Amino acid sequence: MSAVAEKQVMFVYNGNDRDTEVEFDAEGDFPCPVDGSILKRRGQQWKVARTSVQSAASGAKAMQVLRIDLTDRF
């Protein structure tokens, strides 16, 4: 496991920062989806509105956070 590859993936639904899911990607396998692509989450299809990579400090090390903004409005 590489410390550089691991990241958190945050899914934000319809621009609501209170409606999020966070998954830990220990191997760095989760790809960054293309804006406009379709993902299936919560049993339905969502359109990727925007993606961004942020850095979150946690104790002594920083971890990458892949934020994926999703919308159900096509």
N, C-alpha and C positions, 0 to 999 in steps of 0.2 A: 504494500500500500504506500503510495506516494503522498506526502503532505501537500505537495503542490497541486495534485490532481483532485484531491477531495474538496467537496464544496457542499453548500446547502442550496437546494432548489426551492424557491418560494413562488407559489402560484397565488396570484391576486385576482379575484373574481369581480368583474364589472367595476373596476376602479375603487373598490371598497377595501381599504387597508385593514378593516376589522374582519373581513371575510377572506382569510388566507389559509393556505396549507403549506407546511414546510417539510421537506424530505431531505434526509442526509444522503449524499451521494459519495460514499467512501472511496469508490474506485474511479470516480470522475467519468463514469460511463454515460451519464445522461447528456445528450447533445443539446446544443443551443438551438431551439426551433427558429425557423425563419418567420419574420413578421408576415401575417396573413395566412399562415398555415393552420391546419385544424388539429386539435388535440382532443382526445377523449378523456374526460375527468368526471368524477361524480355521476357516471352513467349517462352522460350526454356529451355532445360535441361543443367545443369552444373554439373560437377564432383567436389566434395570437395577435393581440393588439400592439404589443411592444415587448422587447426583451432588453435587459440591461445587466451588466455585471458590476457588483459592488464589493467592497471589502469590508468585512465585519471583524472588529477586534474582539477576541475572546481570550482573556487572560494574557499569556505571553506571546501568543501567535495570532495572526490574522487569517481569516478564512474567506474564500471567495463565496459570494452569494449571487446565484443566477436568479434574477427576478423576472418572472414571466407574467405579464398582464394579459388576462383573458377576458373575452367578451362573448355574450350569447347573442349579441346583435350583429347579424350578418349584413 
